[in-house]
Amino acid sequence: MNRCRLYFALQLFVCSQSTVKNIQVEDGGRKRKLLLRYLTELPVEEVLEDFEHVSPEFINREKELREYLYRTISEDTTYNSNTSQYLKQLLRSAELESLEISYDIRNWPLNKILRRLLPEIVSWPSSFETVGRIIHLNLREELLPYRHLIGNILLMKHYPRIKTVVNKVGETSGPFRTFDMEILSGESNLITEVKENGCVYELDYERVYWNSKLEAERRRVIETFSSCDIIADAFAGVGPFVIPAAKHKGCVAFGNDLNPISTEFLSKNIRRNGVSHLVRASCLDACTFVKQLIEEEVYFTKLIMNYPSKSTEFLHVLKGLYKGREDRPLPIVYCYIFGRGPDPFKDALSAVFEGLTCKRRRS
């Protein structure tokens, strides 16, 4: 990539700090505000957009700059003639300094960079997910030939906060809900740290399940909890439900995941967030986890099942679970399901009914 195509040195004229300070001292800032109405800081995007169309003679001649300001003031009807005369005198006496400002790739919006570098027939990516020090892309097929260029641009724009850019390859699948990814730019180390809902999570992005887009949903659910609740999360991942439930609501919580690597990070995150006295981690099949809690007489009040592609296949474990324990209140179950049909709510109800009445289908 030719970085020279994305670099400009722009010469501007500015009022000296001493002049502005003196104006402020004179009358408490009233005149300073009037002056700043005309001497304003241009947004970076506007400067970049207009840079190629600005006349070099204009930006290099102080006289023309002053005349432009005088003309603007004269045409302004907001102030009376005395005010305009004052501002003209102020501009004549103001010390204008020449200043060169450099703009590079970090100052450009991503869409403007890609507009310059990619063919016009290609539509550039409009958004991406950030997971700690990692940017996660899900590029369309037409962008794949330019994926390393896009990765390099994103890394240069966001370094050092971002260390790695990856692109998703294939679908999220398997019992651990992970996906294949290609490193487009940066370090190969994919262990990262995420802050969410007042908690900190360490995770290996390549080997455990994490979805930053669910932050708002997790916060919504956690806000409904009280200190009296006992939380069970059958697919807990690295702990984004159980840890904040314990930390912010004082809940006793049980987090489980079939992935031993997820459970390892879950245990680390429990200790790191100071909730070891409230949260227990386990690495079991979801059905075994639920049955074991009831056998231990842990009567959870909230059961979270966030495995949208298969969660209904585990619902059969609830059938008869409280047999002989009818005096115990039944838990609220948060079962997440993908709804793809024209009536997703109806499809979800059908899937839940089938899951409660059938044995789990092995796959």
N, C-alpha and C positions, 0 to 999 in steps of 0.2 A: 504494500500500500504506500502510495506517495503522500507523506504527511505534509509536504510543501503545498499541496492543493488545499489543505485545510488550515493554513496559517496566514494571518494578515497582521501587519503593523499599521495601526491607524493613528494619525496625528490629529489631536484636538487642542482647543484652547480652553483654559479653565481660569476661574477667578482664584487668586491666591488666598490662602487661609487667613493671612493677616488682614486682608481687606474685608473678608466676611466677618471676622471677629470684631474689627473696628466698627463696622456697621451695626453689629449686634449690640455693642456697648453704647452706641450713641442714643438709641431710642428704644431699647428693650426688644429689638428684633422686628418691629413693624416694617421698616424699610428693607430689612434683609429678606423678609418674606416676599415683598414686592419684587425684589431683584431676582429671587430664585424662581419666580413665575416664568422668567424668560431664560435663565441660565439653569437648565434642569439636566439631571443625569439621564442619558439615553439608556433604555434597556439593551442588554447585550444582543438579544435577538433582533431588535430593530436596527442596530448598528450593522450587524452582519448582513441583514436582508438588503440594506441600502448601500452597502459599502462600494459595490462595483459601479454604482450609478452616480457617486459623488464626484464633482469636478475637483481635480487636484488643485486648480487655481483657487477654488473657494476655501478649501481647508488649509491652504498654505498662506493666505493673505489676511492679516489681521484687520486691515481696513474694511474689506468686504464683509467680514464677520460682524464688525461693529455696525456697518451700514444696514446689514440684514436685521440686526437687533433693533436699531432705531426705527426702521420701517415697520417692524412688527408692533413696537410700542405705539407708534403714531396711529396705526390702524385699530388699536385696541380701544373699544368704547367702554370698557369696564371702569376705567379711571378717567378723572378729569384732566384738563390740559396741564394744570400745575403738577400733578403727579407724573405725567408723561415727561415733562421738562426735567423734573427731579431725576427720574430714572435715566434720561439721556445724559445728564451731567454725571450721574453716578457711574455709568458705563465708560464715559470718557476718562474719568479719573481712576477707574478700577485697573488694577494690574492684571493683565491677562498673561498667563504662562502657557508656553507650548509644552504639550505632554504627548508622548507616544505610548499607546496602549497596544499590547500584543494579545492576539486571540489565537488559540490553537484548538485542537480537537475537543478539549474539555469544555470549551465555551459554546460549542455548537449543539443544538438539539439533535437527537439521533435521527429523526426523519430528514433533516437537512443534509446530514452527512451522507446517509444512504442514497438520497436523491442525486447527489453529485457522483457517487461511486458505482451505483448499480445501473444496469440498463433500464430504460424507461418502461419497458414491458413488464418489469418485475415489481411487485408490490412488496414493500419492506415490512418487517415485523413491527406491530404497533405496541406490543406489550411483552413483558416477560415476568417470571417469578423470581424473587430473590430469597435465597435460603441462607442466611448468615453471610458468609464470604463467597457464596456461589450464586451465579446467575443461571437460571434454568430456562432454556428455550424449547419451544415445540414448533420447529420450523416447517413450513409447508414445502411440498416437494420441489416447487419451482425455485425455492431459495437454497436448496441443498448444495448446488455448485458453488455458492458464495458463503457457505456456512463458516469457514475459517476466517474469512474477511470480516464477517459480522461479529464473530467471537473476538477477534483482535480489537475491533473498534470499541466494543463494549468494555473490554478489559482496560484499554487505554483511557477511556472516559471515566471509569469508576475505580481505578486503582488509586491508593492501596486498600480501600475498603473492600473491594472485590478482588479475589485471588484466582478464581477459576470460572470459566464459562463452559457449560455443557449443553448438549442437545439431546432430547429424548428420542430414543430409537425403539420403535415398537410400542406396545400397550402395557399398562400396569397389569401384572398377572402373577399367578402362582400363589401359594398359601401365605407367602410373606409380603405380598402386594408391592413388590419392587419392580423396577423396569430397567432395561438396558439403556445406557447412555454413552455418548461420545464426547470426549473432552475436546473442545474447539480451541481453547486458548488458556494458558496459565498452568498452575500447578496440578499435579495428578492426585494430590492428597484431598480427599473428599470428606474428611471429618470436619464438621463445622459447628458453630454455636448459634443458636437462635433464641431471641428474646420475644416472648409472647405472653400477653395477659399478666404481666408482672412476674413472670418466671423465666428461668434460663434453662435451655435444653442443649445438651451436647448429643450429636448424632453422626453416624456415617451415612451420608446421603445416598450412596450407592447400594447400601446393604440393609437399610431399614425404611419403613414407610413414614413419609412426612408430606403433608399438604398444607402450605401456608394459606391457601385460599379458604380453608375452613376455620380460620381464626375467629371470625365474627360469629359463626355458628357455635363454636365451642364456648365463646364468651356468653352468648345468649343462654345456653343450657346451664352453664355454671352459675349464672345469676339467679336461676330458679332454686338453687340448692340452699339448704339451711344447715346449721351446725348439728341438727338432729339426724340428718341423712347419713346413710351408709351407702357408699358408692361402689359398684362393681363394674369394671370395664373389661369386657371379654377380649377385646382387640385393642389393647391400650397403647401399642407402639412404644414411644419413648416417654409417654406420660402427660400429654397436653390436656387431658380431662382430669385425671386423678390428682395430679400435683397441685394445680391451682385450686381445685375443690378443697384440698386439705389446707393449703397455705392461706387462702382468702376467706374460706367459709368455715374452717375448722372441722370438716367432715373426716370421718374414718373412711379410708378408701382402699380398694383392692384392685391392682392393675395386673392384667395378664396378657401375654402375647406368645404365640407359638414359635416365633422367631427368637432363637437364643441370643442373637446379637441385639435385637430390640430390648430384650429383657435385661441384658447387661447394661445398656445405656439407660434404661428405665431406673435400674438400681442406683447408678451413678447420679442421675438427675434427682432422685428422691433425696439422697444425701446432700447434694449440692444446694438444694432449695430448702433444706432444714426441716423436712417433714417425715423423717424416718420413724418418728413415734406415731404417725397417723396413717402411713401408706405401706402396704406390703406388695411386693412384686412376685409373680410366678410365671413359669414357662410351661403351659399346659394347653391341650386341646380345649377349645372354648366350652364344650359341653362338660368335659371333666371338671373344668374350673368352676362352673356354676353348681354342679352337683356337689363338689367338695365343700363349697362354702355352706350349703344347706346342711350337709352332714356334720359340719363343725358348728352348726346352729348360728351361723352368721346370716341374719335375715336382712339382706340388703334392701334398701328402699328404692334405689335407682339402679337399673341395669342398662349399660351403654353397649350397643352392638353396632359399631361403625365399620362395616365391611360390606359396602353397598352391593357388590356383585354376588355375594353369597350369604349375607347375614340371615336371610329368611330360612336358609337350609339348617340353621342351628336352633330355630325357634322350637322345634319339637321337644327340646330338653325341658321346656317349661311345662309341658303337659304332665300333670300328676306330680309336679315337683313339691307341692305343698300338701300332698295327701297325708292325712294324720296331723297336719299342722294348720287346720282350717281357721284356728283362732288368730293366726298371724295375718296382718294386713299384706295384701299383694303389692309387689313392687311396680313402679312405673318403668316401662321398657322403652328405650330410645333405639329404635331399629331403623337404620338408614338403608334406603333402597334407591336404585336408579329407576327413574320413570321415563320411558322413551316413547310411549304410545301417545295417541291423541288425547287420552284421558289418563294421565299418570297417576292421579289419586285412586281411580278405580283399579288400575293395574297393581298399585301398591297393596291395596286391600286384598286383592285376589292372591297376591304372592304371600302375604302374611297368613291368610286363611290356609293356604296350601302348606306353608311351613309348619303351622301348628298341628295339622292333622296327618302329616306324612313323616316318615323317617327321613333322615338326611340322605341326600343323594351323594354318593362318593364320586369325586372327580379329580 
